[in-house]
């Protein structure tokens, strides 16, 4: 039986046609802008549920609302969903009176979505074509006009992104048939599918399949199933009349389905969905509910973006301060001559500054990790309490590059070439001068430096930049966890005011 539809079967004659019922709906341009803005938003800083909301809302716009509004008169998509072994494929074959879906004892039998349609598929199934390997079947015995029936894999079957294929189809369907097997109707996954359908407010045909032929046992199981559905708030009352019961019967080896009269009740429900007035009402109601959900979701997402920026600032500021302080301290020590004794030995110079850079980065990392632990403990990994493993290697590479590039720097500063036999003497003299404020080069070295005025100051500035860069590189393990700030104007692009509708 149809549940949660919000659909009026006895619509008055004045009910507007779908061509006119969307006058106050958001424009295609507005929906496209919202979809684009949702794609640029980043809520990962608030955890998986927030990011899931963003992704679900983006799909609501791009994969259901926009395509459905572009073709409101298109066929209604009816998703047949249920856990593995519930008999979905057998029922689809029974309705089609031919083998549409593979059925059998192998579990799961349906591993790809299968569409049963006598017409072109509506644009709401474009995502199905693009992302899933499902077969799209046109049959000589089509479903009722205006209906596309999609047999789905069990909810536990996921695509290469780890997302339920059945869930993706259910998200773009207009109605659904929820099939529960009499042996597993209390399965949690079945109720989760029912919750998705209820959340979307879509018409749902509840089927209890493979029930015993005994009327007494049949009645007990159907009543118990109705009670469980009511207990979870999926139906308003524990009424057995809300359930389409289908007995366990002989499956034809030719059609893969039950005899036609065994699925009469289900066929009547599908035919009811196909009634033109019913279809129009279903689409209208689906769009109205999607718009309402979109408005609510966008309001939540805007609030989350503000919260994410607040959290980002609360975590980014101590990161910048701690690493900035470490950089400043290292540069101050360099200027004060703390490494003067390494000036005459290239290896000692590299080793000392590499080790000190790593220690300074480690000190900053610990300060940041301790601060984050008090603000966002869920984001702190034990490895964050020390410098990253690559930092000593990075430091050595950058310092060796600094020394190797000194002749080029001298030529750049002075505009005069550094000849081959003078290159090493210049490197030694500049390195020593850069770390030892009191260094007095010998005559030959002094003569070389005099030919390249300004090179010592330029080399010292570059060395300071390299040291600061080494420490800043370690800070990226924190800043990368924060993600980018929201683009300017994003909140405005996610607005969904009444005047826009």
Buried (B, 14 or more C-beta within 10 A) or exposed (E): BBBBBBBEEEEEEEEEEBEEBBEEBBEEEBBBBBBEBBEEBBBBBBEEEBBEBBBBBBBBBBBBBBBBBEEBEBBBBBBBBBBBBBBBBBBBBBBBBBBBBBBEEEEBBBEBBBBBBBBEBBBBBBBBEEBBEBEBBEBEEBBBEBBBBBBBBBBEBBEEEEEBBBBBBBBBBBBBBBBBBBBBBEBEBBBBBBEBBBEBBBBBBBBBBBBBEEEEEBEBBBBBBBBBBBEEEBBEEBBBEBBBBBBBBEBBEEBBBBBEEBBEBBBEBBEBBBBEBBBBBBBBBBBBBBBEBBBEBBEBBBEBBEBBBEBBEEBBEBBBBBBBBBBEBBBEBBEEBBBBEBBBBBEEBBBBBBEBBBBBBBBBBBBBBBBBBEEBEEBBEEEBBBBBEEBBEBBBBBBBEBBEBBBEBBBEBBEEEBEEEBBEBBBBBBBBBBBBEEBEBEEEBEEBBEBBEEBBEBBBEBBBBBBBBBBBBBBEBBBEBBEEBBEEEBBEBBBBEEEEB
